[in-house]
Amino acid sequence: MPTFRSRRSPLPVALAALLVPLAACASPDDSGAAGGAQRLRVVMAFPPAQAMSPYGDDAVTLSRLAVIEGLTTLDRNGAPRPALAASWKRDNATTWTFTLRDAVFQDGTVVDADAVVRSLTAAGKASPLPRALSDTSLRATATDADTVRIVTENADPLLPQRLANPSLTILSADAYRSGKVNPAGHATGPFTLTDVRGAVAATLERNTAYWGDKAKSPGVDVTFVADGTARANALRTESVDVAEYVPISQASLLGDGFVHEFPSARTGGLSLNTGRGVFADPAMRAAAREAIDSKALADGVYEGRADTAQGLLGPGVPWAAKERTAPTNRAEAAGRGEVAKTKEIVLATYTNRPELPEVATIVQQQLQKRGFTVKQVVRDYAQLEADALAGKYDAFIQARNTLLDTADPVSYLASDFTCDGSFNISQLCDPRVDAAVAEAASLAGTEERHRAGMTAEAAVLGTDALVPLVHERFVQGYDSGRVDGVALDPMERTLITADTHIG
């Protein structure tokens, strides 16, 4: 049976030990593998922060490792495609019917309508609420064993895309037995999570009962290493086969055969706390915005592997530029003398993305040049998230994928910038922003939704609750002459797939 062991912090062992291949102590399952295929060794940037609960960022890790699935999935253009649901139809503005495919969970139980209802109901009651549900609520009922009816509070044309979110994964009944949600052995993906060793490592085995194409690799041995240079070194020394998020500083050292750069929907931004402290004053937020030099960050920290900030939505959202409008209702910036009178501000960021501490140092210098007194806090993301969401920092630098939640930026705007948003680090509550986001969310037509979404972007930018820094490009690491089938996904939901294997 799969085991799930949890520790509150990584084991105090040397990094080299973490990167020793785990295959020797795993239970090999080479059934169906041509010629005894090799296990994959993968190093991930973000250690589990919620014991692999699907209701936080750990869900993305599970999705990127091909462990979990929802009713739908998304293609490269963000359009919904069948996953555990073979088909669906919209009955009316608020009601949809989903027909399930024949599938079983990794523990052998059948994927049926009751399981779908159980999982979606649990997600709707989770705290914190999954970001995919921050701007809607839904009620699922079983019509028969293979059919689920889902009713949303308001008209939701994006429901099929929303249900592809990793936090809305479908799990078996045993996943909910212990009071905490445990996906180990209870999901449906091509790989089964069989063991988690705190924030250090995890083991995956091929799911031989998978409803789709079986995994080409017999298993995956995962290590979690927040240090980006260490991840790059592990790839360079062939300690791992795939390294997630290679640091920009290491890209040229690794060379083109190991570095795979592709467009991103991720925007690096400076969230300013509008709820308390110095940046509760719009004039101080405007002064911070004027202090930022995006080009210096793109050229310096990112060595040209990032684009200067144009708004909340960058080149990874290709339609945004032509629909963009100027920010509205911006306050006049406070002068340097006024700024110099303010108290010290705390600027926080995390180490998991290796460029961000360097970004924080340059942003600190730019703010100080404007007159702010700045103290930095730099830690692992898992140690910062709760405090950031609680508004305990004056400013927070993060790299946010604007398409991660539903492949539709309106959901990102709702979760990050509305009064009831579940990921509102800036603590923003502005009636004009809420109204603009609600208007965009109510529209079904693609072009109309895009235009309204950019109107909402202009409203958010007008508050200076977030100052865009750069639009990132992704750099994933693997030897293209040796490893096949790694997914380069601008939405970051996939990395290892059933097709990923040692060539």
VOGU-3710 file (C-alpha; in Angstrom, 3 decimals, decimal comma):
1> mptfrsrrsp> 0,000/0,000/0,000  1,233/3,525/-0,633  2,643/5,330/2,369  2,495/9,030/3,131  4,958/10,243/5,725  5,115/13,868/6,704  7,798/15,956/8,393  7,616/19,625/9,179  11,057/20,429/7,738  13,703/18,858/5,471
11> lpvalaallv> 16,065/16,319/6,933  19,480/17,752/7,883  21,427/15,781/5,257  23,876/16,931/2,638  22,496/18,005/-0,705  24,550/15,355/-2,456  22,704/12,689/-0,518  19,372/14,109/-1,602  20,363/13,736/-5,225  21,434/10,109/-5,023
21> plaacaspdd> 19,092/8,162/-7,303  16,306/6,595/-5,325  15,715/3,743/-7,744  17,780/1,337/-5,679  15,303/1,493/-2,815  12,148/1,751/-4,962  10,045/-1,197/-5,967  10,598/-1,499/-9,705  7,593/-2,103/-11,902  8,866/-2,739/-15,408
31> sgaaggaqrl> 5,652/-4,314/-16,704  4,935/-2,967/-20,142  8,335/-1,255/-20,427  10,268/-2,005/-23,582  13,666/-3,461/-22,739  13,456/-2,608/-19,048  13,020/1,149/-19,293  14,905/3,322/-16,816  13,299/5,231/-13,998  13,296/9,008/-14,301
41> rvvmafppaq> 15,167/11,160/-11,791  13,587/14,602/-11,421  14,540/17,523/-9,189  11,726/19,972/-8,409  12,062/23,546/-7,169  9,210/23,722/-4,670  9,106/21,318/-1,720  5,621/20,309/-0,593  4,118/23,089/1,485  0,835/21,429/2,494
51> amspygddav> 1,774/17,736/2,735  0,703/17,262/-0,900  -2,798/18,547/-0,303  -4,521/19,372/-3,601  -5,918/22,611/-2,150  -2,729/24,651/-2,396  0,299/24,969/-4,622  1,190/21,322/-4,010  -1,597/20,504/-6,467  0,508/21,998/-9,252
61> tlsrlavieg> 3,421/19,766/-8,253  1,150/16,724/-8,395  -0,115/17,808/-11,802  3,410/18,444/-13,128  4,339/14,924/-12,026  1,302/13,376/-13,793  -0,208/12,025/-10,570  -3,633/13,712/-10,517  -6,389/14,483/-13,009  -9,668/16,358/-13,103
71> lttldrngap> -12,759/16,024/-15,223  -11,085/18,009/-17,986  -7,644/19,034/-19,147  -6,394/21,913/-21,292  -4,653/21,921/-24,639  -1,773/24,269/-25,402  -4,225/27,015/-26,365  -6,112/26,739/-23,074  -9,152/25,032/-24,585  -10,802/22,267/-22,507
81> rpalaaswkr> -10,353/18,642/-23,546  -11,707/15,386/-22,071  -9,926/13,813/-19,114  -12,019/11,820/-16,594  -15,090/13,269/-18,297  -15,475/11,834/-21,779  -17,913/14,562/-22,782  -20,066/17,398/-21,460  -22,849/19,724/-22,477  -24,297/22,953/-21,193
91> dnattwtftl> -27,956/22,523/-20,304  -28,591/26,180/-19,488  -26,702/29,240/-18,244  -25,840/27,676/-14,872  -26,187/23,908/-15,410  -23,812/21,458/-17,079  -23,869/17,685/-17,501  -20,624/15,675/-17,561  -20,458/12,058/-18,719  -17,606/10,040/-17,215
101> rdavfqdgtv> -15,273/7,690/-19,027  -14,456/4,178/-17,803  -11,581/4,596/-15,362  -10,360/3,355/-11,998  -8,468/5,022/-9,204  -4,939/3,943/-8,376  -6,320/2,009/-5,388  -8,524/-0,063/-7,705  -11,893/1,550/-6,951  -14,085/2,787/-9,777
111> vdadavvrsl> -14,287/6,405/-10,872  -18,007/7,097/-10,638  -20,321/10,045/-10,180  -20,310/9,737/-6,389  -16,518/10,077/-6,346  -16,698/13,202/-8,500  -19,354/14,746/-6,260  -17,314/13,929/-3,155  -14,139/15,506/-4,538  -15,748/18,674/-5,878
121> taagkasplp> -17,748/19,161/-2,687  -14,595/18,780/-0,565  -12,764/21,330/-2,722  -15,610/23,804/-2,285  -15,348/23,477/1,502  -11,548/23,639/1,682  -9,774/26,392/3,598  -8,177/28,229/2,003  -10,537/27,911/-0,923  -8,817/26,806/-4,146
131> ralsdtslra> -8,110/29,832/-6,331  -10,086/28,272/-9,188  -13,223/28,723/-7,062  -12,461/32,228/-5,839  -14,943/33,850/-8,224  -17,635/31,176/-8,343  -19,282/28,375/-6,393  -20,621/25,097/-7,695  -22,846/22,228/-6,599  -22,338/18,751/-8,011
141> tatdadtvri> -24,886/15,930/-7,925  -24,864/12,407/-9,310  -27,547/11,825/-11,949  -26,507/8,189/-12,342  -23,271/6,218/-11,911  -21,662/7,783/-14,976  -23,244/11,238/-15,088  -22,651/14,335/-12,963  -24,708/17,502/-13,002  -22,878/20,660/-11,940
151> vtenadpllp> -24,778/23,843/-11,140  -22,942/27,135/-10,646  -24,179/30,067/-8,595  -23,982/32,363/-11,617  -23,527/31,764/-15,326  -20,015/30,389/-15,770  -18,945/29,898/-19,388  -15,502/28,837/-18,169  -16,621/25,854/-16,117  -14,944/23,206/-18,340
161> qrlanpslti> -11,642/25,137/-18,132  -12,106/25,677/-14,401  -12,543/21,951/-13,777  -9,116/21,316/-15,296  -7,484/23,129/-12,382  -5,221/20,791/-10,364  -6,987/21,746/-7,116  -10,207/20,258/-8,497  -8,657/16,832/-8,957  -10,849/13,774/-8,496
171> lsadayrsgk> -9,722/11,338/-5,773  -11,103/8,096/-4,347  -13,025/7,846/-1,088  -9,981/6,658/0,871  -8,186/9,927/0,122  -10,521/11,647/2,596  -10,461/9,076/5,443  -7,905/10,682/7,763  -9,375/14,164/8,017  -6,706/15,455/5,650
181> vnpaghatgp> -6,769/14,887/1,924  -4,173/12,297/0,946  -3,662/11,802/-2,817  -1,029/9,074/-2,380  -2,411/6,043/-4,202  -5,859/7,573/-4,558  -5,638/9,579/-7,786  -5,984/8,521/-11,446  -2,913/9,821/-13,305  -0,296/7,828/-15,249
191> ftltdvrgav> 1,952/7,812/-12,159  1,008/6,821/-8,621  2,435/8,728/-5,668  3,624/5,936/-3,371  5,862/7,672/-0,869  6,536/11,231/0,332  9,443/11,978/2,627  8,489/15,365/4,005  9,998/18,192/1,968  12,901/16,027/0,782
201> aatlerntay> 11,769/13,466/-1,779  8,915/11,483/-3,279  8,533/8,244/-5,194  6,175/7,578/-8,092  5,375/4,271/-9,778  3,740/3,599/-13,117  -0,049/3,272/-12,826  -0,604/0,054/-14,741  -4,391/0,517/-14,609  -4,340/3,967/-16,209
211> wgdkakspgv> -7,235/4,533/-18,631  -5,007/6,209/-21,258  -1,610/5,421/-22,711  0,548/3,797/-20,046  3,624/5,622/-18,810  6,767/4,776/-20,773  8,895/5,097/-17,651  8,404/2,540/-14,864  8,617/5,246/-12,215  9,947/8,619/-11,131
221> dvtfvadgta> 12,271/9,404/-8,245  11,750/13,005/-7,175  13,914/15,237/-5,007  12,894/18,718/-3,865  15,720/21,257/-3,894  14,952/24,946/-3,509  18,492/26,007/-4,452  18,513/26,677/-8,210  22,280/26,348/-8,621  22,125/22,951/-6,936
231> ranalrtesv> 19,412/21,849/-9,371  21,542/22,956/-12,325  24,600/21,209/-10,907  22,616/18,008/-10,447  21,720/18,125/-14,140  25,283/18,967/-15,155  26,690/16,008/-13,190  23,944/13,673/-14,470  22,600/13,111/-10,959  19,136/13,858/-12,367
241> dvaeyvpisq> 17,487/13,576/-15,765  15,148/16,580/-15,516  15,709/19,778/-13,531  12,741/22,068/-13,004  13,322/25,824/-13,427  16,986/26,199/-14,287  18,288/29,559/-13,010  19,050/32,152/-15,654  22,568/32,434/-14,251  23,167/28,749/-15,019
251> asllgdgfvh> 21,576/28,600/-18,460  24,634/29,682/-20,455  26,858/27,358/-18,416  24,705/24,338/-19,189  24,470/25,026/-22,923  21,706/24,692/-25,484  21,505/20,909/-25,282  20,346/21,120/-21,654  18,447/24,411/-21,627  14,932/24,704/-23,054
261> efpsartggl> 13,499/28,227/-23,011  9,894/28,950/-24,006  7,238/31,684/-23,647  5,606/32,175/-20,293  2,371/33,491/-18,898  4,239/34,342/-15,694  4,587/37,941/-14,553  7,002/38,952/-11,831  5,308/41,573/-9,710  5,750/43,714/-6,611
271> slntgrgvfa> 2,592/43,359/-4,500  2,066/46,352/-2,230  0,011/45,958/0,943  -2,984/48,257/0,461  -4,534/47,232/3,774  -2,063/48,619/6,294  1,257/50,356/6,671  3,023/52,712/4,285  1,376/51,404/1,142  -2,157/51,855/2,395
281> dpamraaare> -1,581/55,360/0,997  -2,134/55,356/-2,817  0,421/58,162/-3,192  3,112/55,964/-1,643  2,182/53,071/-3,920  2,470/55,413/-6,897  5,901/56,506/-5,678  6,994/52,867/-5,484  5,759/52,280/-9,025  7,699/55,262/-10,329
291> aidskaladg> 10,844/53,951/-8,612  10,865/50,661/-10,504  13,044/50,234/-13,616  11,779/47,103/-15,366  14,416/47,165/-18,106  17,221/47,079/-15,564  15,711/43,894/-14,131  15,136/42,212/-17,510  18,613/43,022/-18,797  20,501/42,552/-15,556
301> vyegradtaq> 18,968/39,820/-13,441  17,398/37,872/-16,324  20,238/38,428/-18,810  17,726/39,224/-21,542  15,685/36,043/-20,916  12,688/38,079/-19,751  10,561/40,855/-21,227  10,056/44,294/-19,719  6,736/44,649/-17,950  3,862/45,996/-20,017
311> gllgpgvpwa> 1,040/45,166/-17,614  -0,282/42,257/-15,606  -0,488/40,048/-18,696  2,625/39,525/-20,784  3,610/37,810/-24,055  2,396/34,466/-22,742  -1,117/35,872/-23,172  -0,731/36,824/-26,852  -4,014/38,714/-27,287  -3,410/41,033/-24,316
321> akertaptnr> -1,192/43,628/-26,002  -3,698/44,646/-28,655  -6,529/44,984/-26,115  -4,548/46,818/-23,416  -5,830/50,206/-22,212  -4,181/52,787/-19,988  -4,495/52,411/-16,193  -7,358/54,409/-14,708  -7,715/56,560/-11,567  -4,063/56,513/-10,587
331> aeaagrgeva> -3,021/58,631/-7,622  -0,317/61,265/-7,892  2,973/59,940/-6,560  4,359/61,242/-3,285  7,577/63,199/-3,544  10,919/61,981/-2,254  10,691/64,161/0,826  7,317/62,716/1,816  8,562/59,201/1,164  11,636/59,732/3,345
341> ktkeivlaty> 9,392/60,447/6,342  7,749/57,019/6,232  8,693/54,127/8,479  10,763/51,158/7,361  8,991/48,780/4,984  9,472/45,009/4,878  10,051/43,577/1,392  9,727/39,791/1,170  10,404/37,227/-1,508  11,343/33,554/-1,786
351> tnrpelpeva> 14,374/31,503/-2,752  12,643/28,819/-4,823  12,920/30,940/-7,952  16,595/31,832/-7,859  16,230/35,139/-9,699  13,822/36,590/-7,138  16,312/37,298/-4,309  18,456/39,195/-6,807  15,356/40,988/-8,076  14,543/41,907/-4,481
361> tivqqqlqkr> 17,998/43,394/-3,966  17,703/45,600/-7,046  14,112/46,588/-6,192  15,293/47,454/-2,688  17,953/49,728/-4,191  15,447/51,348/-6,539  13,012/52,001/-3,693  15,774/53,366/-1,472  16,794/55,733/-4,236  13,236/57,085/-4,098
371> gftvkqvvrd> 13,543/57,618/-0,325  12,059/54,434/1,163  13,802/52,592/3,991  13,649/48,892/3,121  14,298/45,687/5,040  14,415/42,380/3,150  12,986/39,010/4,202  14,038/36,131/1,937  13,020/32,557/2,731  11,651/29,387/1,189
381> yaqleadala> 8,193/29,963/-0,245  6,556/27,518/2,153  7,751/29,683/5,060  6,338/32,881/3,559  3,015/32,079/1,921  0,767/32,163/4,990  2,202/35,467/6,212  2,000/36,977/2,730  -1,670/36,041/2,407  -2,289/37,442/5,887
391> gkydafiqar> -0,838/40,807/4,852  2,137/40,718/7,206  4,572/42,210/4,679  4,535/45,701/3,228  5,709/44,469/-0,150  6,039/41,009/-1,660  7,803/39,980/-4,855  6,383/36,947/-6,571  6,343/35,380/-10,020  2,691/34,614/-10,781
401> ntlldtadpv> 1,390/32,543/-13,678  -1,667/34,482/-14,845  -3,132/31,464/-16,672  -2,548/28,867/-13,988  -5,994/28,745/-12,416  -8,382/28,464/-15,376  -6,283/29,433/-18,432  -8,377/32,596/-18,355  -6,814/35,736/-16,841  -10,149/36,927/-15,460
411> sylasdftcd> -9,958/34,220/-12,798  -6,467/35,402/-11,901  -7,753/38,965/-11,552  -10,589/37,734/-9,334  -8,415/35,657/-7,011  -5,599/38,191/-6,669  -7,312/41,589/-6,680  -10,937/41,425/-5,549  -12,263/41,891/-2,032  -13,068/38,189/-1,638
421> gsfnisqlcd> -10,110/36,934/-3,648  -8,436/33,870/-2,152  -4,900/34,879/-3,226  -5,106/38,608/-2,546  -1,573/39,269/-1,251  -1,979/43,020/-1,839  -5,095/43,001/0,395  -6,864/45,079/-2,280  -10,560/45,833/-1,859  -11,670/48,410/-4,416
431> prvdaavaea> -15,307/48,574/-5,615  -14,233/49,732/-9,073  -11,921/46,769/-9,472  -14,558/44,341/-8,211  -17,113/45,743/-10,653  -14,723/45,554/-13,617  -13,727/41,967/-12,807  -17,360/40,946/-12,310  -18,267/42,443/-15,680  -15,513/40,483/-17,418
441> aslagteerh> -16,475/37,281/-15,612  -20,090/37,561/-16,754  -19,253/37,528/-20,473  -19,143/34,385/-22,607  -17,911/35,710/-25,950  -14,147/35,384/-26,311  -13,458/38,826/-27,771  -15,848/40,569/-25,399  -14,296/38,773/-22,450  -10,809/39,741/-23,558
451> ragmtaeaav> -11,718/43,417/-23,870  -13,464/43,460/-20,496  -10,533/41,615/-18,941  -8,145/44,316/-20,086  -10,487/46,980/-18,718  -10,246/45,162/-15,399  -6,452/45,030/-15,750  -6,429/48,818/-16,218  -8,510/49,212/-13,057  -6,097/47,044/-11,050
461> lgtdalvplv> -3,043/48,856/-12,387  -4,708/52,139/-11,509  -4,626/51,176/-7,819  -0,888/50,350/-7,920  -1,665/47,326/-5,752  0,803/45,432/-7,909  3,710/46,908/-9,831  4,643/44,624/-12,759  8,381/43,941/-12,834  9,092/41,578/-15,758
471> herfvqgyds> 7,388/38,932/-17,870  9,398/35,754/-17,391  10,370/33,086/-19,840  10,598/29,496/-18,607  13,848/27,557/-18,616  13,573/23,818/-17,981  16,612/21,577/-17,916  17,130/18,164/-19,504  19,458/16,517/-22,015  17,497/16,642/-25,271
481> grvdgvaldp> 19,708/13,914/-26,705  18,782/11,533/-23,902  15,379/12,451/-22,454  12,190/12,519/-24,519  8,657/13,667/-23,829  9,202/16,497/-21,320  6,279/18,940/-21,597  7,147/22,625/-22,064  3,887/24,133/-20,909  3,392/27,930/-20,647
491> mertlitadt> 0,628/27,265/-18,102  3,005/25,147/-15,973  0,541/22,357/-15,345  2,545/19,643/-17,060  6,213/18,665/-17,007  6,485/14,907/-16,641  3,907/13,028/-18,715  3,121/9,453/-19,641  5,383/9,972/-22,645  8,422/11,187/-20,676
501> hig> 11,235/8,632/-20,732  14,941/8,027/-21,159  15,431/7,707/-24,917
//
